[in-house]
C-alpha cells in the first residue's frame, strides 16, 4: 500500500518579514513526501545534482522515504529563490534555476509501478503523464498543479485530470482553470468535466474546502499567532492528505474529509518555521492534538 510521489527536489532561498534562509532543502517532492511519511511509507521519484549532499539523502531515508526512484546526475540541483511581502499572502520570485531538473525524465523502478496510491506533486503535466503511463492499476491518483501549467500546458493538464480521482488546487487556480468567478461553480465544473471524484480547494489562512458529487465539506485553518515561512504549505497539505489516505486504506468520502483535516494540520506546522525545520521535529502527539482541536471547532 505504499504511496508513490513524483515532483521536484530543490534548494530554496527564501526571505520573509521574519528572516531569511539560503539553500534550504525544498521542492514539491520533498515537502509532499516528508509530510506523507508522517503516515505512510513513500516511494519517491525525482532528480538531484551531484551537489545534493549525503546528509539530505540520509534525512529522507530516515523518514521512511524510499529513494530508489531518485536519480542523481552530474550538475546542479534545481534552485529557487523568492521574497514574501508583508502580509505573507503574496510573494515575488527572485530566480529560478532548473539545472538538472530541466532534463528530468521520470523512470519508475519496477516495484514502484505497482503502487496503489499516487500523488503527482506540482511539476510539468508532461512529466506527470510520463509517470501515469508507467503505473499499473493504481487504486487512487491525486494531482496538484499551479497557474503556470494552466496557462502554458492546459491540454496536457486536462489529460492528467481525466486520469486522476483527486485534484488539489487553490481558489485562484480553480477560477483560472474553469473561467468561473465563484469557487463552488468552478469546483462543480471540474468534477463534471474531468470525471474527478474530489476537488480540494486550498484557501491558505482560511483552510480548505472539499467538493464531491455528494456535497461540500469545509475545514478551517488552524489559528496561528505567528507565520514564519509559507513555503511548502500547499505541498505539505497534499502530501499529508495522500499519506493519510494510504495509511487508512479507505477511499470513502468520510475518509477523504478526515485526510483533508490532517492535511490542514500538517501544513499549519510547516509554516511555523523555515523550510522543513518544523516538520523535522514534528511528533505524532502534536499532530493528533491539533487534529482533535480542529474537529472540536468544526464538529466533524
Secondary structure, DSSP 8 states (H G I E B T S, - for coil): --EEEE---EEEEEEETTEEEEEEEE-HHHHHHHHHTTTS-EEEEEEEETTS-HHHHHHHHHTTEEEEEEEEESS--EEEEEEE-TTSS-EEEEEEE-GGGGG------GGGGG-SEEEE-SS-HHHHHHHHTT--S-SEEEEE--HHHHHH-HHHHHHHHHT-SEEEEEHHHHHHHH--SSHHHHHHHHHHHH--SEEEEE-GGG-EEEEESS-EEEE-----S--S--TTHHHHHHHHHHHHHHHHT--SHHHHHHHHHHHHHHHHHHTTSSTTHHHHT--HHHHHHHHHHHHHHHT-
